[in-house]
């Protein structure tokens, strides 16, 4: 972890990163968990942009649940802190209904497989863009750590 490399001795207890079946960075997550850091899922529901994915729709239909509930349950079963965002009361209720069913091992594997190499590369590009925007002092990346665990 770059924090340890920088001399930080007290690591954060929780780290919030984007975690969902469409951006499941197993190695990154494992590195944090190996250090005892609890992982909290940011964008668990992908802002609703994946609710029509055929795999998600198929599993939701088989379970009698919504795609949002399948994504939430995936997070819960993986052991991630799941805090979905909504401003609508009916969606808040729906998003909380993830504890009355389980996904099978086959369904978990199918969902895990939704992270594509293209999704990882898109993430890496966005990460670098944001690091440049948020970290560089002079518009260059001189001295900015750009090596990341991609997956």
Beta strands, then each sheet from edge to edge (+ up, - down):
strand 1: 14-18
strand 2: 38-42
strand 3: 81-82
sheet 1: 1+ 2+ 3+
end
